Amino acid sequence: MIDSYGRKIDYIRFSITDKCNYRCKYCMPEDGVLDIGHQSVLRYEELLAVAKSAVSLGITKFRITGGEPLVRRGVVDFIKKLKEIEGVKEVAMTTNGSLLKDYAKDLKEAGLDRVNVSLDTLRYDRFKEITRTGNLEDVYAGINEAVKEGLTPIKINVVVMKGFNEDEVMDFVQMTLQHPFEVRFIELMPFSGNVSLNGSLISNEEIKKMLPLLKPLEINDGVARLYTYPQAKGRIGFISPLSSCFCDKCNKVRVTSDGKLKTCLHSNKEIDLNKALQEAEKTAFRDLSPVIEEIKKAILSKERRHSISPGKAVTKRNMNSIGG
């Protein structure tokens, strides 16, 4: 579909759970967040109905997110069924990597194309501090297994924060010299659960100044601006929602785990798909027209741009309940 501002929308992110085994500082408060309850989470059958409806409107790419998607039971079988839908060209996943070692082989066999791993530090003490519960060794093991199974190209998502990990920028760049990874520096975005981090933002323009040998690439990957370092095996991406708004190139919408379609990550406007799914279920999901109409209506109402600014959170949701 083409939205009202001429953008081709061909990409949906499915948050399949609000649960996560980490408590990352920029994602949620230290004491966690309110559990929405199992009964409020879309069943896989409902998610597949949304996917089929979206494909009928020209959506071809899907990303599975959470929370942490690998904590939800049955995710491998869901991905297999999703990839089997005619018209689905790509299914990827964003994960914290902690469970990837155990799931990589099955995910690949199910049809998952690739993974993005969220990783903000390469130092064990800092990793424990930022995640509050995680073990860096698990993530390294997960990345290695993903490489072995061919869930590539692997992208490493890094949120750089002032006073925490800005001194590791070159360490992450070093990863691209040794491995064909894409390391993506993502500016810290304000959410209701991370307002205590106001003042921690480092713009990607500041990061680029730390890397004078960067060479821009002619290609770009969605909202990421791509660069490389001399003789590097991988590349470096910059996702800059605050310093360089990319809303004119946005091609995605999001479905939350409780069945709300969000047309912008940083908006409180949500289209509730639950009633339409209930109508479709009366026909055993043979007639998906109620769901199709809601998705169509949502895409045509997609915002022109976000309204966040440094230190100003707009959405009332925490990141874990939206989907990374």
Secondary structure by P-SEA (a helix, b strand, c coil): ccccccccccbbbbcccccccccccccccccccccccccccccaaaaaaaaaaaaaacccbbbbbccccccccaaaaaaaaaaacccccbbbbbcccccccccaaaaaaacccbbbbbbccccaaaaaaaaccccaaaaaaaaaaaaaaccccbbbbbbbbccccccaaaaaaaaaacccbbbbbbcccccccccccccccccaaaaaaacccbbbbccccccbbbbbccccccbbbbbbcccccccccccbbbbcccbbbbccccccbbbbaaaaaaaaaaaccccaaaaaaaaaaaaaaccccccccccccccccccccccc
